[in-house]
Amino acid sequence: MGTPLEVVATINGPTVGVVENPTMLDGPLSWAAWQHAASTGAEIPPIEGDFDLPLEKWGDQDGIWGWCTSAASVKVESWSGAELRRRPAVEQMSRFTTASSHHSALGPYKARDSITAVAWVSTITWQVDATNVGRFHALLALITHVGKNHSIGFGHVTSWKTVPGPRRGWEDRPMPSAEGQTMGVRAPYWLFSRKHTCAWLR
């Protein structure tokens, strides 16, 4: 049995994507584990694999499993918008056609500036069940941004704080269900093999 923790990230600016969709902490933690492995020369698992995160796991009778982290609880101060460059998915497009008439600068998928909703956030909170508190804190220290478009400064984390959390608080998240919508159950959440029908059960 792990250690229940409440994890709070203090944010000092705008964020993209952390309010509109459930954001679990195993995504940023996997990124941090990748950063640590790359810096130390450790083996990096394939994209279909998993880093050994310092979190307990949940699972069901069908073999579907994930990490014991809740969805983010976000304190939004205000909303605004930002013009962000939408780049065409050239690599993905190339898998479907080799036609010389295909051009990423034409049609509905061409690069363009689009207005994106921006949430000005003060804190983001998660509930987790940690198996190794020391390693958990070490990975948290590597996470400098949360959410989308972090490469241009969105979702900047100024500090992390952990305090004892409620037992099974991590269950406040979408879980596999017979009814609901299709979404990822663990990082990387965009990977097709991670997607299952899920719903909020509490």
C-alpha positions as CSV (number, residue, x, y, z in Angstrom):
1,M,0.0,0.0,0.0
2,G,1.4,3.4,-1.0
3,T,1.5,6.8,0.6
4,P,-1.5,9.0,-0.1
5,L,-0.3,12.5,-1.1
6,E,-1.9,15.7,-2.2
7,V,0.3,17.4,-4.8
8,V,0.0,21.1,-5.5
9,A,1.7,22.9,-8.4
10,T,1.9,26.7,-8.2
11,I,1.5,28.3,-11.6
12,N,2.6,31.9,-12.4
13,G,1.0,32.4,-15.8
14,P,-1.4,31.1,-18.5
15,T,-2.0,27.4,-19.3
16,V,-3.4,25.6,-22.3
17,G,-5.4,22.3,-22.1
18,V,-5.3,21.6,-18.3
19,V,-8.9,22.6,-17.7
20,E,-10.8,21.3,-20.8
21,N,-9.6,17.7,-20.5
22,P,-8.8,15.4,-17.5
23,T,-5.1,15.9,-16.8
24,M,-3.5,13.1,-14.7
25,L,-0.1,13.5,-13.1
26,D,1.4,10.4,-14.6
27,G,1.9,12.3,-17.9
28,P,4.3,14.9,-16.5
29,L,5.9,12.3,-14.3
30,S,6.6,10.1,-17.4
31,W,8.1,13.1,-19.1
32,A,10.3,13.7,-16.0
33,A,11.4,10.0,-16.0
34,W,12.3,10.3,-19.7
35,Q,14.4,13.4,-18.9
36,H,16.2,11.6,-16.1
37,A,16.9,8.5,-18.2
38,A,18.2,10.6,-21.1
39,S,20.5,12.5,-18.8
40,T,21.9,9.4,-17.1
41,G,22.2,7.2,-20.1
42,A,19.6,4.7,-18.7
43,E,17.5,2.6,-21.0
44,I,14.5,4.4,-22.4
45,P,11.5,2.1,-23.1
46,P,9.7,2.1,-26.5
47,I,6.7,4.4,-26.8
48,E,4.4,1.4,-26.2
49,G,6.2,0.7,-23.0
50,D,6.1,2.3,-19.6
51,F,8.5,4.0,-17.2
52,D,8.5,2.5,-13.7
53,L,6.9,5.5,-12.0
54,P,6.8,5.7,-8.1
55,L,3.0,5.3,-8.1
56,E,0.7,2.5,-7.2
57,K,-1.2,0.9,-10.0
58,W,-4.9,0.1,-10.5
59,G,-6.3,-2.6,-12.7
60,D,-9.4,-4.4,-13.7
61,Q,-10.4,-7.9,-14.7
62,D,-9.8,-7.2,-18.4
63,G,-6.1,-6.4,-17.8
64,I,-6.6,-2.6,-18.3
65,W,-4.4,-0.7,-15.8
66,G,-3.2,2.7,-15.0
67,W,-1.4,4.8,-12.3
68,C,-3.0,5.9,-9.1
69,T,-3.3,9.6,-9.8
70,S,-6.5,11.7,-9.8
71,A,-7.4,14.2,-12.5
72,A,-6.2,17.7,-11.9
73,S,-8.2,20.1,-9.8
74,V,-7.5,23.5,-11.3
75,K,-8.1,26.9,-9.6
76,V,-8.8,29.2,-12.6
77,E,-8.5,32.9,-12.0
78,S,-9.6,34.1,-15.4
79,W,-9.8,33.2,-19.1
80,S,-8.4,34.8,-22.2
81,G,-7.2,33.7,-25.7
82,A,-3.9,33.5,-27.6
83,E,-3.0,33.2,-31.2
84,L,-0.9,30.0,-31.6
85,R,0.6,28.5,-34.7
86,R,-1.2,25.3,-35.8
87,R,1.4,23.3,-37.7
88,P,0.3,20.5,-40.1
89,A,0.9,16.9,-39.0
90,V,3.3,16.2,-41.9
91,E,4.7,13.0,-40.6
92,Q,1.2,11.6,-39.8
93,M,-0.1,12.7,-43.2
94,S,2.7,10.9,-45.0
95,R,1.5,7.6,-43.7
96,F,-1.7,7.8,-45.6
97,T,-0.7,9.1,-49.1
98,T,2.3,9.5,-51.3
99,A,0.4,11.4,-54.0
100,S,2.4,14.3,-55.4
101,S,-0.7,16.4,-55.4
102,H,-0.8,16.3,-51.6
103,H,0.7,19.5,-50.1
104,S,0.7,20.5,-46.5
105,A,0.3,24.2,-47.4
106,L,-3.1,23.6,-49.0
107,G,-6.5,22.6,-47.7
108,P,-8.0,22.6,-44.2
109,Y,-4.9,21.2,-42.5
110,K,-2.4,23.9,-43.6
111,A,-0.4,25.8,-41.1
112,R,-2.1,28.8,-39.7
113,D,-2.6,30.9,-36.6
114,S,-5.6,29.9,-34.5
115,I,-7.2,31.3,-31.4
116,T,-6.7,29.0,-28.4
117,A,-8.5,29.3,-25.0
118,V,-6.0,30.2,-22.3
119,A,-6.7,29.7,-18.6
120,W,-4.9,31.8,-16.1
121,V,-4.3,29.4,-13.2
122,S,-2.9,29.9,-9.7
123,T,-2.7,26.2,-8.5
124,I,-3.2,22.7,-9.9
125,T,-3.8,19.9,-7.4
126,W,-3.7,16.1,-7.7
127,Q,-4.2,13.2,-5.3
128,V,-1.8,10.3,-5.8
129,D,-0.8,7.1,-4.1
130,A,3.0,7.1,-4.1
131,T,5.2,4.0,-3.6
132,N,8.5,5.8,-3.2
133,V,8.1,9.3,-1.8
134,G,11.7,10.3,-2.3
135,R,11.8,9.3,-6.0
136,F,8.4,10.9,-6.5
137,H,9.8,14.3,-5.2
138,A,12.9,13.9,-7.4
139,L,10.7,13.5,-10.5
140,L,8.5,16.4,-9.5
141,A,11.5,18.6,-9.3
142,L,12.2,18.0,-13.0
143,I,8.7,19.1,-14.1
144,T,8.9,22.8,-15.0
145,H,5.6,23.1,-17.0
146,V,2.2,21.5,-17.1
147,G,-0.2,21.4,-20.1
148,K,0.1,22.1,-23.8
149,N,2.5,24.5,-25.6
150,H,4.9,24.4,-22.7
151,S,7.8,25.0,-25.2
152,I,6.7,28.6,-25.5
153,G,6.1,29.2,-21.8
154,F,2.6,28.1,-21.1
155,G,1.9,26.3,-17.8
156,H,5.1,27.4,-16.0
157,V,5.4,25.8,-12.5
158,T,7.1,27.9,-9.9
159,S,7.0,25.4,-7.0
160,W,5.7,22.0,-5.9
161,K,4.2,21.2,-2.5
162,T,3.1,17.8,-1.1
163,V,1.1,17.1,2.0
164,P,-0.6,13.9,3.3
165,G,-3.7,13.2,1.2
166,P,-6.9,11.3,1.6
167,R,-6.9,7.5,1.2
168,R,-8.1,6.6,-2.3
169,G,-8.3,10.2,-3.3
170,W,-6.7,9.2,-6.6
171,E,-10.0,7.7,-7.7
172,D,-11.3,11.1,-8.6
173,R,-10.7,10.5,-12.3
174,P,-12.2,8.8,-15.4
175,M,-12.0,5.0,-15.0
176,P,-12.9,2.1,-17.4
177,S,-16.7,1.7,-17.7
178,A,-19.2,0.0,-19.9
179,E,-20.5,3.5,-20.8
180,G,-18.8,6.8,-21.3
181,Q,-16.3,8.2,-23.8
182,T,-13.1,6.9,-25.3
183,M,-10.0,8.3,-23.6
184,G,-6.5,7.2,-22.6
185,V,-6.1,5.4,-19.2
186,R,-2.4,6.2,-18.7
187,A,0.5,8.1,-20.3
188,P,1.0,8.6,-23.2
189,Y,-2.7,9.4,-23.3
190,W,-2.7,10.0,-27.1
191,L,-1.5,6.4,-27.8
192,F,-4.3,4.4,-29.5
193,S,-3.5,1.2,-27.5
194,R,-4.1,3.1,-24.2
195,K,-7.6,4.2,-25.2
196,H,-10.7,2.6,-23.6
197,T,-14.3,3.6,-22.7
198,C,-14.1,5.5,-19.5
199,A,-16.4,7.5,-17.2
200,W,-16.3,9.4,-13.9
201,L,-17.4,6.9,-11.3
202,R,-17.4,9.2,-8.3
